[in-house]
Amino acid sequence: MDTHTPFLEKIKTQGNLKSTDEAKRAAEVTFRLLRDVMPDDSIDRVEDELDEKPDETVEDLWEDTNPLVNFLSRIRPQLKIKPENFLVRLQQEANLPDADPPTVMKAVFSATKQELSQERVQEIANFLPDEIQQMWQQA
């Protein structure tokens, strides 16, 4: 996979990250968090829409690369994640110790929203906790 796609460059620039590798990790973890709070049918609709895009990077990032995590996410119920835990998980799981989690998350949200229809954008917003939903809307 080309790690210098426009999608990752947007995240790198808007998120004040050092590399597209950091942007990739930020996107993967943010997408995992989004999938954690969404039901399977919504996850599938987002995936189907991303599948129609010419840039396969976004679709590849949406699908969890860890087969065990991917399997478990399909059999577990939707999670309720506190807004502060979204940000802590992003910083820790993406290994971004020097990054500002709200800035990075907004960068991923902004780049993602450009790839999705308004219908999918609103659908995702409906599952997000208050402060994270506000970040999604502002991105």
N, CA, C and O atoms as CSV, one atom per row, in Angstrom:
chain,resi,resn,atom,element,x,y,z
A,1,MET,N,N,0.847,-1.179,0.000
A,1,MET,CA,C,0.000,0.000,0.000
A,1,MET,C,C,0.888,1.236,0.000
A,1,MET,O,O,1.873,1.299,0.735
A,2,ASP,N,N,0.543,2.207,-0.815
A,2,ASP,CA,C,1.262,3.472,-0.854
A,2,ASP,C,C,0.958,4.246,0.419
A,2,ASP,O,O,-0.199,4.564,0.693
A,3,THR,N,N,1.981,4.547,1.190
A,3,THR,CA,C,1.755,5.231,2.467
A,3,THR,C,C,1.728,6.749,2.305
A,3,THR,O,O,1.624,7.469,3.297
A,4,HIS,N,N,1.821,7.243,1.079
A,4,HIS,CA,C,1.799,8.685,0.866
A,4,HIS,C,C,0.568,9.101,0.075
A,4,HIS,O,O,0.670,9.897,-0.859
A,5,THR,N,N,-0.545,8.590,0.426
A,5,THR,CA,C,-1.775,8.942,-0.262
A,5,THR,C,C,-2.245,10.325,0.180
A,5,THR,O,O,-1.854,10.798,1.247
A,6,PRO,N,N,-3.070,10.969,-0.620
A,6,PRO,CA,C,-3.620,12.268,-0.218
A,6,PRO,C,C,-4.377,12.188,1.112
A,6,PRO,O,O,-4.339,13.130,1.904
A,7,PHE,N,N,-5.057,11.077,1.357
A,7,PHE,CA,C,-5.806,10.900,2.608
A,7,PHE,C,C,-4.860,11.001,3.806
A,7,PHE,O,O,-5.133,11.739,4.752
A,8,LEU,N,N,-3.754,10.266,3.767
A,8,LEU,CA,C,-2.796,10.290,4.883
A,8,LEU,C,C,-2.066,11.626,4.968
A,8,LEU,O,O,-1.737,12.082,6.063
A,9,GLU,N,N,-1.813,12.244,3.843
A,9,GLU,CA,C,-1.159,13.563,3.842
A,9,GLU,C,C,-2.048,14.606,4.523
A,9,GLU,O,O,-1.554,15.462,5.258
A,10,LYS,N,N,-3.355,14.532,4.280
A,10,LYS,CA,C,-4.288,15.455,4.942
A,10,LYS,C,C,-4.215,15.285,6.457
A,10,LYS,O,O,-4.138,16.262,7.203
A,11,ILE,N,N,-4.241,14.032,6.895
A,11,ILE,CA,C,-4.194,13.758,8.341
A,11,ILE,C,C,-2.870,14.251,8.920
A,11,ILE,O,O,-2.841,14.872,9.983
A,12,LYS,N,N,-1.779,13.970,8.216
A,12,LYS,CA,C,-0.462,14.400,8.687
A,12,LYS,C,C,-0.427,15.921,8.843
A,12,LYS,O,O,0.004,16.428,9.878
A,13,THR,N,N,-0.873,16.637,7.836
A,13,THR,CA,C,-0.816,18.099,7.852
A,13,THR,C,C,-1.770,18.683,8.901
A,13,THR,O,O,-1.356,19.476,9.746
A,14,GLN,N,N,-3.026,18.296,8.843
A,14,GLN,CA,C,-4.020,18.857,9.762
A,14,GLN,C,C,-3.796,18.419,11.203
A,14,GLN,O,O,-4.148,19.142,12.135
A,15,GLY,N,N,-3.208,17.234,11.391
A,15,GLY,CA,C,-2.985,16.718,12.732
A,15,GLY,C,C,-1.630,17.092,13.313
A,15,GLY,O,O,-1.288,16.691,14.426
A,16,ASN,N,N,-0.856,17.870,12.545
A,16,ASN,CA,C,0.496,18.275,12.972
A,16,ASN,C,C,1.356,17.063,13.327
A,16,ASN,O,O,2.062,17.064,14.335
A,17,LEU,N,N,1.285,16.036,12.489
A,17,LEU,CA,C,2.049,14.819,12.724
A,17,LEU,C,C,3.360,14.858,11.945
A,17,LEU,O,O,3.498,15.612,10.982
A,18,LYS,N,N,4.318,14.041,12.369
A,18,LYS,CA,C,5.660,14.053,11.794
A,18,LYS,C,C,5.757,13.273,10.485
A,18,LYS,O,O,6.606,13.575,9.647
A,19,SER,N,N,4.893,12.272,10.304
A,19,SER,CA,C,5.033,11.408,9.126
A,19,SER,C,C,3.682,10.835,8.718
A,19,SER,O,O,2.709,10.873,9.470
A,20,THR,N,N,3.659,10.300,7.494
A,20,THR,CA,C,2.437,9.621,7.059
A,20,THR,C,C,2.265,8.302,7.813
A,20,THR,O,O,1.151,7.788,7.910
A,21,ASP,N,N,3.357,7.752,8.345
A,21,ASP,CA,C,3.245,6.548,9.173
A,21,ASP,C,C,2.449,6.866,10.447
A,21,ASP,O,O,1.598,6.077,10.860
A,22,GLU,N,N,2.721,8.003,11.060
A,22,GLU,CA,C,1.937,8.429,12.231
A,22,GLU,C,C,0.485,8.660,11.831
A,22,GLU,O,O,-0.432,8.306,12.572
A,23,ALA,N,N,0.278,9.251,10.666
A,23,ALA,CA,C,-1.089,9.499,10.178
A,23,ALA,C,C,-1.826,8.178,9.957
A,23,ALA,O,O,-3.013,8.060,10.262
A,24,LYS,N,N,-1.116,7.199,9.428
A,24,LYS,CA,C,-1.721,5.873,9.204
A,24,LYS,C,C,-2.142,5.249,10.533
A,24,LYS,O,O,-3.255,4.738,10.657
A,25,ARG,N,N,-1.252,5.291,11.522
A,25,ARG,CA,C,-1.582,4.726,12.836
A,25,ARG,C,C,-2.757,5.475,13.454
A,25,ARG,O,O,-3.634,4.857,14.058
A,26,ALA,N,N,-2.786,6.796,13.312
A,26,ALA,CA,C,-3.894,7.598,13.852
A,26,ALA,C,C,-5.211,7.201,13.195
A,26,ALA,O,O,-6.229,7.064,13.874
A,27,ALA,N,N,-5.194,7.016,11.880
A,27,ALA,CA,C,-6.410,6.624,11.163
A,27,ALA,C,C,-6.867,5.236,11.593
A,27,ALA,O,O,-8.052,5.024,11.849
A,28,GLU,N,N,-5.939,4.295,11.673
A,28,GLU,CA,C,-6.301,2.924,12.063
A,28,GLU,C,C,-6.953,2.893,13.444
A,28,GLU,O,O,-7.971,2.226,13.631
A,29,VAL,N,N,-6.385,3.598,14.398
A,29,VAL,CA,C,-6.933,3.581,15.756
A,29,VAL,C,C,-8.253,4.336,15.804
A,29,VAL,O,O,-9.197,3.881,16.450
A,30,THR,N,N,-8.337,5.462,15.143
A,30,THR,CA,C,-9.600,6.212,15.124
A,30,THR,C,C,-10.693,5.384,14.486
A,30,THR,O,O,-11.819,5.361,14.985
A,31,PHE,N,N,-10.385,4.699,13.386
A,31,PHE,CA,C,-11.374,3.847,12.738
A,31,PHE,C,C,-11.783,2.697,13.660
A,31,PHE,O,O,-12.955,2.323,13.696
A,32,ARG,N,N,-10.834,2.138,14.401
A,32,ARG,CA,C,-11.157,1.068,15.347
A,32,ARG,C,C,-12.124,1.594,16.407
A,32,ARG,O,O,-13.085,0.912,16.765
A,33,LEU,N,N,-11.874,2.796,16.903
A,33,LEU,CA,C,-12.761,3.407,17.894
A,33,LEU,C,C,-14.159,3.623,17.315
A,33,LEU,O,O,-15.160,3.354,17.978
A,34,LEU,N,N,-14.220,4.102,16.090
A,34,LEU,CA,C,-15.520,4.302,15.456
A,34,LEU,C,C,-16.261,2.980,15.313
A,34,LEU,O,O,-17.451,2.888,15.614
A,35,ARG,N,N,-15.546,1.959,14.851
A,35,ARG,CA,C,-16.198,0.642,14.705
A,35,ARG,C,C,-16.656,0.095,16.048
A,35,ARG,O,O,-17.683,-0.579,16.126
A,36,ASP,N,N,-15.894,0.382,17.116
A,36,ASP,CA,C,-16.269,-0.106,18.449
A,36,ASP,C,C,-17.630,0.421,18.907
A,36,ASP,O,O,-18.340,-0.262,19.645
A,37,VAL,N,N,-17.993,1.616,18.480
A,37,VAL,CA,C,-19.252,2.205,18.954
A,37,VAL,C,C,-20.394,2.051,17.951
A,37,VAL,O,O,-21.515,2.489,18.208
A,38,MET,N,N,-20.106,1.429,16.811
A,38,MET,CA,C,-21.117,1.285,15.769
A,38,MET,C,C,-21.605,-0.161,15.659
A,38,MET,O,O,-20.839,-1.092,15.911
A,39,PRO,N,N,-22.871,-0.357,15.283
A,39,PRO,CA,C,-23.349,-1.723,15.021
A,39,PRO,C,C,-22.792,-2.224,13.685
A,39,PRO,O,O,-22.395,-1.434,12.828
A,40,ASP,N,N,-22.770,-3.538,13.526
A,40,ASP,CA,C,-22.191,-4.161,12.339
A,40,ASP,C,C,-22.796,-3.649,11.033
A,40,ASP,O,O,-22.069,-3.438,10.063
A,41,ASP,N,N,-24.114,-3.445,10.992
A,41,ASP,CA,C,-24.718,-3.011,9.733
A,41,ASP,C,C,-24.236,-1.610,9.336
A,41,ASP,O,O,-24.076,-1.333,8.147
A,42,SER,N,N,-24.006,-0.744,10.291
A,42,SER,CA,C,-23.468,0.588,9.989
A,42,SER,C,C,-22.016,0.501,9.539
A,42,SER,O,O,-21.604,1.190,8.606
A,43,ILE,N,N,-21.248,-0.350,10.206
A,43,ILE,CA,C,-19.850,-0.561,9.818
A,43,ILE,C,C,-19.798,-1.033,8.366
A,43,ILE,O,O,-18.974,-0.560,7.584
A,44,ASP,N,N,-20.674,-1.961,8.012
A,44,ASP,CA,C,-20.703,-2.497,6.647
A,44,ASP,C,C,-21.088,-1.429,5.627
A,44,ASP,O,O,-20.541,-1.406,4.525
A,45,ARG,N,N,-22.020,-0.545,5.979
A,45,ARG,CA,C,-22.419,0.517,5.048
A,45,ARG,C,C,-21.245,1.481,4.791
A,45,ARG,O,O,-21.023,1.907,3.658
A,46,VAL,N,N,-20.511,1.813,5.840
A,46,VAL,CA,C,-19.338,2.671,5.657
A,46,VAL,C,C,-18.317,1.958,4.777
A,46,VAL,O,O,-17.771,2.551,3.845
A,47,GLU,N,N,-18.062,0.698,5.071
A,47,GLU,CA,C,-17.098,-0.068,4.281
A,47,GLU,C,C,-17.517,-0.149,2.818
A,47,GLU,O,O,-16.684,0.008,1.926
A,48,ASP,N,N,-18.792,-0.391,2.565
A,48,ASP,CA,C,-19.288,-0.472,1.188
A,48,ASP,C,C,-19.071,0.845,0.447
A,48,ASP,O,O,-18.688,0.856,-0.723
A,49,GLU,N,N,-19.320,1.945,1.137
A,49,GLU,CA,C,-19.146,3.248,0.511
A,49,GLU,C,C,-17.660,3.517,0.222
A,49,GLU,O,O,-17.313,4.029,-0.842
A,50,LEU,N,N,-16.804,3.173,1.164
A,50,LEU,CA,C,-15.368,3.374,0.952
A,50,LEU,C,C,-14.837,2.468,-0.151
A,50,LEU,O,O,-13.869,2.808,-0.832
A,51,ASP,N,N,-15.474,1.319,-0.322
A,51,ASP,CA,C,-15.079,0.364,-1.356
A,51,ASP,C,C,-15.273,0.950,-2.757
A,51,ASP,O,O,-14.611,0.528,-3.705
A,52,GLU,N,N,-16.169,1.911,-2.884
A,52,GLU,CA,C,-16.461,2.513,-4.181
A,52,GLU,C,C,-15.470,3.614,-4.550
A,52,GLU,O,O,-15.499,4.121,-5.672
A,53,LYS,N,N,-14.608,3.981,-3.631
A,53,LYS,CA,C,-13.647,5.066,-3.863
A,53,LYS,C,C,-12.431,4.543,-4.621
A,53,LYS,O,O,-12.033,3.392,-4.439
A,54,PRO,N,N,-11.830,5.393,-5.482
A,54,PRO,CA,C,-10.648,4.958,-6.218
A,54,PRO,C,C,-9.423,4.760,-5.316
A,54,PRO,O,O,-8.569,3.924,-5.610
A,55,ASP,N,N,-9.333,5.522,-4.223
A,55,ASP,CA,C,-8.194,5.394,-3.306
A,55,ASP,C,C,-8.497,4.271,-2.319
A,55,ASP,O,O,-9.308,4.432,-1.407
A,56,GLU,N,N,-7.834,3.130,-2.516
A,56,GLU,CA,C,-8.092,1.962,-1.668
A,56,GLU,C,C,-7.525,2.117,-0.259
A,56,GLU,O,O,-7.864,1.336,0.630
A,57,THR,N,N,-6.674,3.105,-0.046
A,57,THR,CA,C,-6.049,3.301,1.262
A,57,THR,C,C,-7.088,3.444,2.358
A,57,THR,O,O,-6.965,2.828,3.417
A,58,VAL,N,N,-8.103,4.245,2.116
A,58,VAL,CA,C,-9.098,4.520,3.147
A,58,VAL,C,C,-9.854,3.242,3.499
A,58,VAL,O,O,-10.063,2.947,4.675
A,59,GLU,N,N,-10.259,2.494,2.497
A,59,GLU,CA,C,-10.960,1.234,2.741
A,59,GLU,C,C,-10.058,0.251,3.494
A,59,GLU,O,O,-10.503,-0.420,4.426
A,60,ASP,N,N,-8.796,0.173,3.085
A,60,ASP,CA,C,-7.860,-0.731,3.758
A,60,ASP,C,C,-7.679,-0.351,5.226
A,60,ASP,O,O,-7.573,-1.226,6.087
A,61,LEU,N,N,-7.643,0.933,5.509
A,61,LEU,CA,C,-7.491,1.391,6.892
A,61,LEU,C,C,-8.760,1.136,7.704
A,61,LEU,O,O,-8.687,0.866,8.903
A,62,TRP,N,N,-9.916,1.220,7.057
A,62,TRP,CA,C,-11.183,0.991,7.755
A,62,TRP,C,C,-11.280,-0.447,8.255
A,62,TRP,O,O,-11.798,-0.695,9.344
A,63,GLU,N,N,-10.779,-1.395,7.458
A,63,GLU,CA,C,-10.799,-2.806,7.858
A,63,GLU,C,C,-9.626,-3.055,8.806
A,63,GLU,O,O,-8.484,-2.736,8.474
A,64,ASP,N,N,-9.897,-3.614,9.967
A,64,ASP,CA,C,-8.827,-3.835,10.933
A,64,ASP,C,C,-7.848,-4.856,10.393
A,64,ASP,O,O,-8.248,-5.923,9.927
A,65,THR,N,N,-6.563,-4.531,10.455
A,65,THR,CA,C,-5.529,-5.414,9.931
A,65,THR,C,C,-5.244,-6.598,10.845
A,65,THR,O,O,-4.634,-7.579,10.420
A,66,ASN,N,N,-5.681,-6.510,12.097
A,66,ASN,CA,C,-5.484,-7.601,13.040
A,66,ASN,C,C,-6.679,-8.555,12.929
A,66,ASN,O,O,-7.789,-8.179,13.305
A,67,PRO,N,N,-6.480,-9.779,12.420
A,67,PRO,CA,C,-7.609,-10.690,12.213
A,67,PRO,C,C,-8.381,-11.005,13.497
A,67,PRO,O,O,-9.605,-11.135,13.464
A,68,LEU,N,N,-7.680,-11.128,14.621
A,68,LEU,CA,C,-8.359,-11.421,15.879
A,68,LEU,C,C,-9.241,-10.252,16.319
A,68,LEU,O,O,-10.386,-10.454,16.726
A,69,VAL,N,N,-8.714,-9.043,16.239
A,69,VAL,CA,C,-9.493,-7.853,16.597
A,69,VAL,C,C,-10.687,-7.720,15.659
A,69,VAL,O,O,-11.790,-7.389,16.094
A,70,ASN,N,N,-10.467,-7.977,14.380
A,70,ASN,CA,C,-11.540,-7.906,13.396
A,70,ASN,C,C,-12.645,-8.910,13.735
A,70,ASN,O,O,-13.828,-8.574,13.690
A,71,PHE,N,N,-12.261,-10.121,14.070
A,71,PHE,CA,C,-13.237,-11.157,14.430
A,71,PHE,C,C,-13.993,-10.776,15.702
A,71,PHE,O,O,-15.222,-10.838,15.742
A,72,LEU,N,N,-13.259,-10.384,16.729
A,72,LEU,CA,C,-13.904,-10.040,18.003
A,72,LEU,C,C,-14.846,-8.845,17.867
A,72,LEU,O,O,-15.884,-8.790,18.525
A,73,SER,N,N,-14.483,-7.902,17.022
A,73,SER,CA,C,-15.343,-6.725,16.858
A,73,SER,C,C,-16.682,-7.101,16.221
A,73,SER,O,O,-17.668,-6.381,16.371
A,74,ARG,N,N,-16.712,-8.216,15.517
A,74,ARG,CA,C,-17.951,-8.659,14.879
A,74,ARG,C,C,-18.874,-9.420,15.827
A,74,ARG,O,O,-20.079,-9.502,15.588
A,75,ILE,N,N,-18.320,-9.969,16.888
A,75,ILE,CA,C,-19.168,-10.767,17.780
A,75,ILE,C,C,-19.508,-10.044,19.080
A,75,ILE,O,O,-20.355,-10.515,19.839
A,76,ARG,N,N,-18.878,-8.938,19.342
A,76,ARG,CA,C,-19.136,-8.206,20.577
A,76,ARG,C,C,-20.244,-7.168,20.347
A,76,ARG,O,O,-20.476,-6.742,19.215
A,77,PRO,N,N,-20.916,-6.770,21.414
A,77,PRO,CA,C,-21.910,-5.704,21.277
A,77,PRO,C,C,-21.206,-4.352,21.101
A,77,PRO,O,O,-20.011,-4.220,21.365
A,78,GLN,N,N,-21.960,-3.369,20.657
A,78,GLN,CA,C,-21.411,-2.017,20.558
A,78,GLN,C,C,-20.898,-1.588,21.925
A,78,GLN,O,O,-21.491,-1.915,22.953
A,79,LEU,N,N,-19.815,-0.869,21.926
A,79,LEU,CA,C,-19.259,-0.380,23.182
A,79,LEU,C,C,-19.729,1.040,23.454
A,79,LEU,O,O,-20.019,1.804,22.533
A,80,LYS,N,N,-19.798,1.372,24.711
A,80,LYS,CA,C,-20.031,2.755,25.138
A,80,LYS,C,C,-18.683,3.248,25.634
A,80,LYS,O,O,-18.182,2.787,26.660
A,81,ILE,N,N,-18.105,4.176,24.909
A,81,ILE,CA,C,-16.774,4.676,25.253
A,81,ILE,C,C,-16.895,6.133,25.679
A,81,ILE,O,O,-17.487,6.951,24.975
A,82,LYS,N,N,-16.332,6.442,26.832
A,82,LYS,CA,C,-16.335,7.825,27.308
A,82,LYS,C,C,-15.456,8.670,26.393
A,82,LYS,O,O,-14.438,8.189,25.895
A,83,PRO,N,N,-15.842,9.928,26.170
A,83,PRO,CA,C,-15.066,10.789,25.270
A,83,PRO,C,C,-13.582,10.852,25.618
A,83,PRO,O,O,-12.737,10.794,24.724
A,84,GLU,N,N,-13.255,10.969,26.899
A,84,GLU,CA,C,-11.840,11.064,27.271
A,84,GLU,C,C,-11.088,9.779,26.938
A,84,GLU,O,O,-9.887,9.815,26.669
A,85,ASN,N,N,-11.789,8.642,26.954
A,85,ASN,CA,C,-11.145,7.374,26.607
A,85,ASN,C,C,-10.853,7.275,25.108
A,85,ASN,O,O,-9.886,6.630,24.704
A,86,PHE,N,N,-11.692,7.917,24.282
A,86,PHE,CA,C,-11.398,7.993,22.852
A,86,PHE,C,C,-10.013,8.605,22.658
A,86,PHE,O,O,-9.185,8.082,21.912
A,87,LEU,N,N,-9.785,9.706,23.334
A,87,LEU,CA,C,-8.545,10.458,23.145
A,87,LEU,C,C,-7.342,9.739,23.732
A,87,LEU,O,O,-6.269,9.735,23.129
A,88,VAL,N,N,-7.507,9.130,24.900
A,88,VAL,CA,C,-6.417,8.376,25.514
A,88,VAL,C,C,-6.052,7.181,24.635
A,88,VAL,O,O,-4.875,6.919,24.388
A,89,ARG,N,N,-7.064,6.466,24.169
A,89,ARG,CA,C,-6.798,5.308,23.311
A,89,ARG,C,C,-6.086,5.727,22.028
A,89,ARG,O,O,-5.162,5.050,21.577
A,90,LEU,N,N,-6.515,6.842,21.443
A,90,LEU,CA,C,-5.858,7.312,20.224
A,90,LEU,C,C,-4.378,7.564,20.489
A,90,LEU,O,O,-3.520,7.090,19.745
A,91,GLN,N,N,-4.086,8.299,21.535
A,91,GLN,CA,C,-2.690,8.640,21.822
A,91,GLN,C,C,-1.847,7.402,22.142
A,91,GLN,O,O,-0.717,7.276,21.672
A,92,GLN,N,N,-2.404,6.493,22.942
A,92,GLN,CA,C,-1.641,5.326,23.365
A,92,GLN,C,C,-1.568,4.247,22.293
A,92,GLN,O,O,-0.481,3.758,21.986
A,93,GLU,N,N,-2.692,3.872,21.724
A,93,GLU,CA,C,-2.704,2.775,20.756
A,93,GLU,C,C,-2.015,3.144,19.449
A,93,GLU,O,O,-1.441,2.281,18.783
A,94,ALA,N,N,-2.068,4.428,19.076
A,94,ALA,CA,C,-1.401,4.860,17.843
A,94,ALA,C,C,0.055,5.250,18.104
A,94,ALA,O,O,0.788,5.598,17.178
A,95,ASN,N,N,0.465,5.189,19.378
A,95,ASN,CA,C,1.841,5.529,19.761
A,95,ASN,C,C,2.205,6.926,19.268
A,95,ASN,O,O,3.157,7.112,18.511
A,96,LEU,N,N,1.409,7.912,19.724
A,96,LEU,CA,C,1.620,9.307,19.346
A,96,LEU,C,C,1.842,10.151,20.606
A,96,LEU,O,O,1.028,11.023,20.912
A,97,PRO,N,N,2.932,9.904,21.339
A,97,PRO,CA,C,3.136,10.567,22.628
A,97,PRO,C,C,3.249,12.088,22.547
A,97,PRO,O,O,2.902,12.779,23.505
A,98,ASP,N,N,3.728,12.620,21.423
A,98,ASP,CA,C,3.921,14.065,21.310
A,98,ASP,C,C,2.774,14.772,20.606
A,98,ASP,O,O,2.803,15.992,20.445
A,99,ALA,N,N,1.781,14.029,20.193
A,99,ALA,CA,C,0.670,14.610,19.438
A,99,ALA,C,C,-0.428,15.121,20.365
A,99,ALA,O,O,-0.537,14.704,21.518
A,100,ASP,N,N,-1.239,16.037,19.832
A,100,ASP,CA,C,-2.403,16.543,20.549
A,100,ASP,C,C,-3.610,15.719,20.087
A,100,ASP,O,O,-4.081,15.898,18.963
A,101,PRO,N,N,-4.118,14.813,20.943
A,101,PRO,CA,C,-5.180,13.900,20.497
A,101,PRO,C,C,-6.404,14.584,19.871
A,101,PRO,O,O,-6.880,14.104,18.842
A,102,PRO,N,N,-6.942,15.679,20.437
A,102,PRO,CA,C,-8.092,16.292,19.769
A,102,PRO,C,C,-7.765,16.789,18.355
A,102,PRO,O,O,-8.584,16.657,17.446
A,103,THR,N,N,-6.590,17.349,18.176
A,103,THR,CA,C,-6.188,17.836,16.851
A,103,THR,C,C,-6.058,16.670,15.872
A,103,THR,O,O,-6.506,16.759,14.730
A,104,VAL,N,N,-5.451,15.593,16.319
A,104,VAL,CA,C,-5.266,14.425,15.458
A,104,VAL,C,C,-6.615,13.801,15.113
A,104,VAL,O,O,-6.867,13.448,13.960
A,105,MET,N,N,-7.481,13.666,16.119
A,105,MET,CA,C,-8.781,13.048,15.864
A,105,MET,C,C,-9.596,13.897,14.887
A,105,MET,O,O,-10.244,13.359,13.989
A,106,LYS,N,N,-9.567,15.207,15.058
A,106,LYS,CA,C,-10.286,16.081,14.123
A,106,LYS,C,C,-9.717,15.951,12.713
A,106,LYS,O,O,-10.467,15.998,11.737
A,107,ALA,N,N,-8.404,15.788,12.598
A,107,ALA,CA,C,-7.778,15.623,11.283
A,107,ALA,C,C,-8.270,14.339,10.613
A,107,ALA,O,O,-8.593,14.340,9.425
A,108,VAL,N,N,-8.326,13.248,11.374
A,108,VAL,CA,C,-8.827,11.982,10.825
A,108,VAL,C,C,-10.302,12.127,10.460
A,108,VAL,O,O,-10.732,11.683,9.396
A,109,PHE,N,N,-11.067,12.747,11.343
A,109,PHE,CA,C,-12.496,12.959,11.065
A,109,PHE,C,C,-12.686,13.771,9.789
A,109,PHE,O,O,-13.499,13.414,8.936
A,110,SER,N,N,-11.940,14.859,9.660
A,110,SER,CA,C,-12.081,15.735,8.499
A,110,SER,C,C,-11.768,14.991,7.202
A,110,SER,O,O,-12.529,15.069,6.237
A,111,ALA,N,N,-10.662,14.281,7.183
A,111,ALA,CA,C,-10.284,13.527,5.985
A,111,ALA,C,C,-11.308,12.439,5.673
A,111,ALA,O,O,-11.621,12.188,4.509
A,112,THR,N,N,-11.823,11.801,6.711
A,112,THR,CA,C,-12.799,10.720,6.534
A,112,THR,C,C,-14.116,11.255,5.988
A,112,THR,O,O,-14.696,10.672,5.072
A,113,LYS,N,N,-14.581,12.350,6.544
A,113,LYS,CA,C,-15.859,12.922,6.101
A,113,LYS,C,C,-15.828,13.290,4.620
A,113,LYS,O,O,-16.857,13.240,3.946
A,114,GLN,N,N,-14.655,13.657,4.115
A,114,GLN,CA,C,-14.533,13.995,2.692
A,114,GLN,C,C,-14.703,12.767,1.802
A,114,GLN,O,O,-14.969,12.896,0.607
A,115,GLU,N,N,-14.551,11.588,2.379
A,115,GLU,CA,C,-14.663,10.337,1.624
A,115,GLU,C,C,-16.069,9.737,1.656
A,115,GLU,O,O,-16.363,8.790,0.928
A,116,LEU,N,N,-16.935,10.298,2.509
A,116,LEU,CA,C,-18.245,9.688,2.748
A,116,LEU,C,C,-19.391,10.603,2.332
A,116,LEU,O,O,-19.244,11.823,2.264
A,117,SER,N,N,-20.524,9.987,2.057
A,117,SER,CA,C,-21.739,10.746,1.764
A,117,SER,C,C,-22.265,11.392,3.043
A,117,SER,O,O,-21.909,10.979,4.147
A,118,GLN,N,N,-23.098,12.389,2.891
A,118,GLN,CA,C,-23.709,13.043,4.058
A,118,GLN,C,C,-24.499,12.039,4.900
A,118,GLN,O,O,-24.539,12.139,6.126
A,119,GLU,N,N,-25.112,11.093,4.241
A,119,GLU,CA,C,-25.884,10.075,4.954
A,119,GLU,C,C,-24.979,9.264,5.893
A,119,GLU,O,O,-25.335,9.032,7.048
A,120,ARG,N,N,-23.817,8.836,5.399
A,120,ARG,CA,C,-22.887,8.077,6.245
A,120,ARG,C,C,-22.282,8.969,7.332
A,120,ARG,O,O,-22.089,8.524,8.464
A,121,VAL,N,N,-21.986,10.214,6.996
A,121,VAL,CA,C,-21.427,11.152,7.979
A,121,VAL,C,C,-22.393,11.299,9.147
A,121,VAL,O,O,-21.979,11.261,10.306
A,122,GLN,N,N,-23.671,11.467,8.850
A,122,GLN,CA,C,-24.666,11.614,9.911
A,122,GLN,C,C,-24.860,10.309,10.673
A,122,GLN,O,O,-25.047,10.316,11.890
A,123,GLU,N,N,-24.817,9.208,9.968
A,123,GLU,CA,C,-24.979,7.913,10.626
A,123,GLU,C,C,-23.885,7.693,11.668
A,123,GLU,O,O,-24.167,7.273,12.790
A,124,ILE,N,N,-22.646,7.976,11.297
A,124,ILE,CA,C,-21.540,7.829,12.249
A,124,ILE,C,C,-21.737,8.766,13.431
A,124,ILE,O,O,-21.549,8.359,14.578
A,125,ALA,N,N,-22.111,10.008,13.173
A,125,ALA,CA,C,-22.306,10.998,14.247
A,125,ALA,C,C,-23.293,10.500,15.289
A,125,ALA,O,O,-23.130,10.769,16.479
A,126,ASN,N,N,-24.303,9.785,14.856
A,126,ASN,CA,C,-25.349,9.315,15.777
A,126,ASN,C,C,-24.827,8.361,16.844
A,126,ASN,O,O,-25.467,8.196,17.882
A,127,PHE,N,N,-23.681,7.731,16.613
A,127,PHE,CA,C,-23.152,6.745,17.560
A,127,PHE,C,C,-22.060,7.308,18.478
A,127,PHE,O,O,-21.606,6.623,19.394
A,128,LEU,N,N,-21.646,8.538,18.236
A,128,LEU,CA,C,-20.525,9.102,18.981
A,128,LEU,C,C,-20.988,9.771,20.281
A,128,LEU,O,O,-22.053,10.388,20.324
A,129,PRO,N,N,-20.176,9.642,21.343
A,129,PRO,CA,C,-20.501,10.335,22.588
A,129,PRO,C,C,-20.356,11.854,22.401
A,129,PRO,O,O,-19.668,12.308,21.487
A,130,ASP,N,N,-20.997,12.616,23.257
A,130,ASP,CA,C,-21.162,14.068,23.109
A,130,ASP,C,C,-19.955,14.835,22.585
A,130,ASP,O,O,-20.010,15.394,21.490
A,131,GLU,N,N,-18.865,14.870,23.351
A,131,GLU,CA,C,-17.718,15.696,22.946
A,131,GLU,C,C,-17.085,15.199,21.657
A,131,GLU,O,O,-16.616,15.997,20.846
A,132,ILE,N,N,-17.069,13.892,21.466
A,132,ILE,CA,C,-16.498,13.319,20.240
A,132,ILE,C,C,-17.423,13.636,19.064
A,132,ILE,O,O,-16.955,13.916,17.960
A,133,GLN,N,N,-18.710,13.593,19.299
A,133,GLN,CA,C,-19.672,13.960,18.246
A,133,GLN,C,C,-19.478,15.422,17.849
A,133,GLN,O,O,-19.552,15.748,16.664
A,134,GLN,N,N,-19.234,16.299,18.805
A,134,GLN,CA,C,-18.982,17.702,18.506
A,134,GLN,C,C,-17.721,17.850,17.653
A,134,GLN,O,O,-17.696,18.633,16.704
A,135,MET,N,N,-16.679,17.097,17.994
A,135,MET,CA,C,-15.453,17.124,17.196
A,135,MET,C,C,-15.728,16.653,15.765
A,135,MET,O,O,-15.221,17.228,14.802
A,136,TRP,N,N,-16.528,15.609,15.644
A,136,TRP,CA,C,-16.901,15.075,14.327
A,136,TRP,C,C,-17.616,16.149,13.515
A,136,TRP,O,O,-17.312,16.363,12.342
A,137,GLN,N,N,-18.574,16.826,14.158
A,137,GLN,CA,C,-19.348,17.859,13.455
A,137,GLN,C,C,-18.463,19.038,13.045
A,137,GLN,O,O,-18.658,19.615,11.975
A,138,GLN,N,N,-17.498,19.395,13.882
A,138,GLN,CA,C,-16.620,20.540,13.612
A,138,GLN,C,C,-15.552,20.223,12.568
A,138,GLN,O,O,-15.035,21.127,11.912
A,139,ALA,N,N,-15.228,18.968,12.417
A,139,ALA,CA,C,-14.125,18.584,11.504
A,139,ALA,C,C,-14.503,18.835,10.047
A,139,ALA,O,O,-13.705,18.573,9.148
